[in-house]
Amino acid sequence: MTGGDTLLLARPVCLLPLLLPALGIVWCLLATRLPAIRRHGAGTLAILFPLLAFVGITVWAVNVPGMDDFDAVLGYMNHPLGERIRLLFSQHNEHRVVTTRLVSELVRIVLGNLDFKEMRIATSPVLH
């Protein structure tokens, strides 16, 4: 490797998926001992977990297509517009990926190119 080469994953591996179960366990232990957490627990968790997921995606996501993104998004976007409209509701493997394809069209229109990091940020609240 030369000095100008960069690795595909330039940031540390995301430990957030490992931390979320631990955070849930700590939260349960605190909720059993502190009445204030018991009162506001569900609302705080409803805000805390999506916020942690959003931070994890924005910090550690890279602009590289994932496993299904090659066929579902890049293969789809290589077709002309008329063909893409027909393929929008077509089946991909065993399911339809209309939301992913619509978000890819929207990201391409807004940003001028496909940015997989922005697509992950946009589709994460919708798909999970």
LUMKOLFI-667516 format. One record per residue: x, y, z of N, C-alpha, C in turn. Coordinates in pm, 1 decimal, decimal comma, always signed. Each point is the difference from the previous one (the first is absolute). Layout:
BEGIN
X:Y:Z:X:Y:Z:X:Y:Z;
...
***
This chain:
BEGIN
+83,4:-119,1:+0,0:-83,4:+119,1:+0,0:+87,2:+124,5:+0,0;
-39,1:+95,2:-79,7:+72,4:+126,1:-0,8:-60,8:+93,7:+101,4;
+63,1:+113,6:+21,1:-47,7:+96,3:+98,2:-135,3:+59,7:-34,6;
-37,3:+5,1:-129,4:-125,8:+59,7:-40,2:-118,6:-94,9:+4,0;
+27,8:-130,2:+12,6:-108,4:-97,2:+3,9:-74,3:+8,4:+131,4;
-128,6:-21,9:-6,6:-80,5:-2,5:+122,0:-74,0:-131,2:+7,3;
-28,1:-41,1:+117,9:-78,9:-120,5:+19,1:-146,7:+31,0:-21,1;
-76,1:-102,4:-33,2:-142,7:+17,5:-23,0:-70,9:+46,0:+126,6;
+36,2:-56,9:+113,3:-57,6:+40,2:+127,7:+101,4:+88,0:+72,1;
-11,2:+128,3:-20,5:+96,5:+92,5:+56,3:-28,3:+30,1:+146,6;
-114,6:-39,9:+49,6:-35,9:+27,8:+138,8:+0,5:-130,3:+79,0;
+6,2:+9,5:+131,7:-2,2:-122,9:+78,9:-130,9:-76,3:-17,9;
+6,8:-127,2:+22,9:-118,1:-84,2:-13,1:-106,1:+46,4:+99,5;
-123,0:+5,6:-45,3:-109,0:+49,3:+84,0:-31,8:-100,0:+110,3;
+11,6:+41,7:+121,5:-33,0:-83,4:+114,7:-139,9:+28,7:+51,1;
-71,7:+89,8:-66,5:-133,6:+37,7:+45,5:-95,8:-118,7:+9,1;
-2,7:-93,2:-98,5:-90,1:-114,8:+16,7:+32,3:-84,1:+123,1;
+125,3:-0,5:+42,0:+36,6:-73,8:+120,9:-37,5:+76,8:+125,7;
-2,8:+132,5:-10,6:-30,0:+81,7:+116,4:-149,4:+10,7:+28,6;
-83,2:-12,5:-102,0:-143,7:+16,2:+20,7:-59,5:-104,0:+95,8;
+33,2:-130,6:-13,6:-52,9:-94,0:+99,3:+51,3:+28,9:+140,6;
+126,0:+39,0:+10,8:+54,5:+33,3:+132,0:-70,7:+121,9:+57,6;
-29,0:+97,8:-84,8:-72,4:+118,1:+45,4:-141,0:-36,6:+45,6;
-63,6:-93,1:-70,7:-131,9:-45,4:+40,9:+2,0:-68,7:+135,3;
+102,1:-80,0:+25,8:+12,8:-68,6:+129,1:+21,4:+101,0:+111,6;
+89,4:+96,2:-23,2:+25,5:+104,2:+100,5:-127,2:+79,5:+25,4;
-73,1:+32,2:-108,0:-124,5:+75,5:+14,0:-100,6:-75,9:+86,2;
-13,4:-130,9:-22,1:-92,8:-80,7:+79,1:+40,6:-3,2:+146,8;
+129,1:-12,0:+25,4:+46,2:-0,2:+138,8:-27,6:+133,6:+67,9;
+23,5:+111,1:-70,4:-26,4:+130,9:+57,1:-149,9:+23,6:+19,8;
-80,1:-47,6:-95,0:-144,5:+22,6:+8,3:-61,9:-72,4:+118,3;
+58,0:-110,5:+40,6:-55,5:-71,6:+115,1:+35,2:+68,2:+131,1;
+104,3:+83,8:-2,3:+45,2:+62,0:+124,5:-37,4:+147,5:+13,0;
-21,2:+68,4:-110,2:-28,8:+143,7:+3,8:-139,2:+28,2:-54,4;
-90,7:+53,8:+83,2:-137,1:+23,9:-47,0:-9,3:+104,0:-111,0;
+89,7:+97,7:-4,7:-5,9:+103,1:-105,4:+23,5:-62,5:-137,2;
+91,3:-94,2:-7,4:+25,7:-68,1:-127,3:-119,4:-86,3:-36,4;
-63,3:-59,8:+98,8:-117,2:-82,7:-25,8:-113,4:+83,3:-59,0;
-15,6:+124,7:+48,0:-107,0:+86,5:-50,4:+24,3:+43,8:-144,0;
+123,2:+35,7:-30,9:+30,8:+56,2:-132,3:+73,8:-99,1:-89,4;
+5,6:-122,9:+38,2:+82,4:-98,9:-69,0:-36,6:-23,3:-144,9;
-125,1:-24,4:-29,9:-39,8:-33,8:-137,2:+25,3:+117,0:-95,1;
-32,1:+120,0:+44,1:+23,0:+116,8:-85,0:+147,4:+25,5:-24,8;
+80,0:-16,9:+103,9:+144,2:+20,7:-15,1:+59,2:-104,8:-92,3;
-40,6:-125,0:+15,9:+49,9:-105,4:-88,1:-43,8:+21,9:-144,0;
-122,0:+49,3:-18,7:-50,2:+25,0:-134,6:+82,7:+106,9:-70,9;
+61,3:+89,2:+73,8:+85,5:+103,2:-58,2:+145,5:-44,5:-3,9;
+44,0:-69,8:+104,0:+141,1:-34,6:+13,9:+48,3:-99,9:-104,9;
-71,3:-108,8:-21,5:+47,8:-102,3:-91,9:+6,1:+47,5:-144,9;
-102,4:+67,6:-54,7:+15,1:+52,5:-136,7:+111,8:+104,1:-10,7;
+18,3:+79,2:+104,6:+107,2:+98,6:-1,3:+136,7:-68,0:-4,5;
+18,2:-104,9:+79,2:+126,3:-74,4:-2,4:+21,9:-67,2:-135,1;
-105,0:-54,0:-59,5:+12,1:-61,5:-131,8:+37,2:+104,6:-105,4;
-61,8:+117,8:+6,1:+31,2:+107,2:-94,5:+145,9:+44,6:+14,5;
+45,5:+16,6:+123,5:+139,4:+40,1:+23,4:+93,8:-107,5:-52,1;
-32,1:-125,5:+24,8:+84,2:-108,8:-49,1:+10,1:-2,6:-150,9;
-112,0:+22,4:-67,5:+1,8:+0,3:-146,6:+79,2:+118,6:-52,7;
-22,5:+118,3:+55,4:+68,4:+118,1:-52,1:+149,6:-3,0:+28,3;
+41,6:-60,9:+109,9:+142,5:-2,4:+34,2:+73,5:-110,3:-75,1;
-57,6:-120,3:-6,6:+75,2:-112,9:-51,1:-39,4:-48,0:-138,4;
-105,4:+49,3:-58,8:-38,9:-45,0:-133,9:+95,1:+57,2:-104,3;
+25,9:-77,6:-103,3:+85,6:+44,7:-109,8:-81,7:-3,7:-128,6;
+43,1:+74,3:-98,5:-71,0:+10,0:-126,9:+40,5:-115,9:-91,5;
-36,7:-119,7:+42,1:+30,3:-121,3:-75,2:-128,4:-82,6:-5,3;
-35,4:-54,6:-116,8:-121,1:-81,4:-6,0:+12,3:-125,1:+85,7;
-110,6:-35,7:+62,5:-2,8:-121,5:+80,9:-25,3:-121,2:-87,7;
-35,3:-109,0:+62,7:-13,1:-127,1:-71,2:-106,1:+5,8:-110,1;
-122,3:+32,8:+32,5:-107,6:+3,2:-99,2:-1,9:+128,2:-81,7;
+76,5:+99,5:+39,7:-2,8:+128,0:-70,3:+52,6:-10,5:-142,5;
+84,8:-98,8:-27,8:+54,1:-11,6:-135,1:-110,5:-28,0:-101,0;
-84,4:-97,4:+28,0:-109,5:-31,8:-92,9:-122,1:+88,0:+22,9;
-38,5:+17,7:+126,9:-125,0:+70,6:+30,4:+7,3:+148,0:-34,2;
+116,5:+61,4:+15,9:+11,1:+144,6:-24,2:+83,0:+29,5:-124,4;
+124,3:-45,4:-2,3:+86,3:+33,1:-113,5:-50,1:-62,8:-129,7;
-43,2:-125,1:+6,7:-56,0:-63,7:-119,4:-125,8:+69,9:-47,1;
-80,2:+44,2:+95,0:-123,5:+73,6:-31,2:+31,6:+136,5:-60,4;
+97,0:+71,6:+55,5:+30,3:+135,7:-45,6:+72,8:+2,6:-134,8;
+52,6:-112,5:-44,6:+68,0:-4,9:-129,5:-96,8:-3,4:-117,7;
-128,1:-17,9:+26,1:-100,6:-2,6:-106,9:-45,6:+142,1:-30,9;
-51,3:+23,6:-122,2:-56,4:+132,2:-31,7:-126,6:+26,1:+82,0;
-42,5:+124,9:+4,5:-110,3:+41,8:+87,1:-128,2:-78,7:-25,5;
-38,5:-18,4:-124,1:-122,2:-74,3:-30,8:+4,7:-142,8:+51,7;
+113,2:-62,4:-15,2:+18,5:-136,6:+50,8:+0,0:-1,7:+152,7;
+58,6:+103,0:+63,1:+2,2:+6,8:+147,6:-140,6:+12,6:+56,9;
-86,5:+74,2:-66,7:-138,5:+13,1:+47,6:-68,4:-136,6:-4,1;
+25,2:-77,1:-106,4:-57,6:-133,6:-9,8:+59,7:-93,6:+105,5;
+129,2:+14,3:+26,4:+68,9:-87,8:+95,9:-22,5:+39,7:+146,3;
-59,4:+116,4:+23,6:-15,9:+49,6:+136,0:-70,7:-100,8:+90,5;
-105,3:-62,1:-48,7:-76,6:-95,8:+79,7:+34,5:-145,4:-33,2;
+107,4:-20,0:-74,7:+36,9:-137,6:-34,6:+58,9:-71,5:+120,7;
-0,9:-131,1:-8,4:+47,4:-81,8:+111,6:+151,8:-10,0:-3,0;
+59,6:+9,8:+117,5:+144,3:-17,9:+17,0:+19,0:-116,1:+96,2;
+59,1:-109,4:-47,5:+7,4:-125,8:+75,8:-141,5:-40,7:+39,8;
-30,5:-8,5:+127,5:-133,1:-43,7:+43,1:-90,2:+116,0:+40,9;
+44,3:+121,2:-11,7:-77,8:+112,9:+49,6:+10,7:+119,2:-94,9;
-78,4:+100,9:+28,2:+2,7:+123,3:-79,8:+69,1:+108,3:+83,3;
+85,1:+77,5:-63,6:+78,8:+101,1:+70,3:-38,2:+139,6:-49,0;
-129,2:+27,2:+1,4:-51,5:+127,7:-50,6:+55,9:+116,2:+80,7;
-0,7:-12,0:+133,1:+48,1:+109,8:+85,1:+146,3:+31,4:-29,0;
+82,6:-101,4:-9,7:+141,6:+21,2:-27,9:+20,4:+65,4:-135,8;
-74,8:-43,6:-97,8:+14,6:+58,0:-134,3:-52,2:+143,2:-5,3;
-109,5:+28,6:+69,1:-49,4:+137,9:+5,1:+99,2:+92,2:+70,5;
+58,3:-47,1:+109,9:+99,2:+81,0:+72,0:+123,9:+20,3:-86,5;
+40,5:-101,6:-74,4:+116,5:+16,6:-87,9:-28,2:+103,6:-108,4;
-121,9:+0,5:-53,6:-37,2:+103,2:-97,9:+1,8:+138,4:+64,2;
-55,5:+10,8:+119,8:-4,3:+128,2:+70,5:+140,5:+51,2:+32,7;
+86,1:-88,3:+49,0:+138,1:+40,5:+31,9:+71,8:+43,1:-126,6;
-22,5:-70,9:-109,1:+65,0:+36,7:-126,3:-49,6:+135,0:-51,7;
-128,8:+27,9:+16,5:-54,7:+128,2:-44,6:+52,3:+114,1:+87,2;
-0,7:-19,5:+133,0:+39,8:+107,0:+92,6:+150,1:+24,3:-3,5;
+80,0:-107,2:+5,8:+145,9:+15,4:+8,8:+70,0:-1,7:-135,6;
-66,4:-51,6:-101,7:+61,7:-8,1:-131,7:+75,5:-129,4:-23,5;
+15,8:-81,4:+101,1:+65,5:-130,0:-12,4:-53,3:-92,7:+108,3;
+36,7:-126,8:-8,4:-41,0:-95,8:+102,4:+97,9:+6,7:+116,6;
-50,2:+25,8:+115,6:+81,9:+0,9:+121,2:-60,2:-103,4:+95,3;
+68,6:-112,0:+16,5:-55,4:-110,1:+78,6:-7,4:+32,8:+148,9;
+86,5:+86,7:+47,2:-8,0:+42,3:+140,1:-129,3:+78,5:+23,4;
-31,4:+92,8:-88,7:-123,6:+77,1:+12,4:-122,8:-89,4:-17,7;
+11,0:-100,6:-86,0:-112,1:-92,0:-17,4:-25,2:-79,5:+127,9;
+106,6:-39,6:+69,0:-17,4:-73,0:+125,8:-64,4:+88,5:+105,9;
+39,5:+126,2:+3,7:-60,3:+92,7:+95,6:-147,7:+19,7:-32,0;
-33,4:+11,2:-128,6:-139,1:+24,1:-39,0:-89,3:-122,4:+18,7;
+53,3:-120,6:-25,3:-83,8:-119,4:+7,1:-1,9:-64,3:+137,4;
+91,2:+32,9:+86,2:+3,3:-65,3:+131,9:-126,9:+20,0:+80,1;
-54,5:+122,2:+12,4:-124,2:+13,1:+76,7:-120,8:-63,3:-69,2;
+4,4:-9,4:-131,7:-112,5:-52,5:-74,4:-5,6:-152,9:+9,0;
+114,9:-63,5:-9,0:+4,9:-145,0:-10,1:+9,2:-72,6:+132,7;
+28,1:+71,0:+108,4:+18,2:-70,7:+128,1:-104,7:+42,3:+99,8;
***
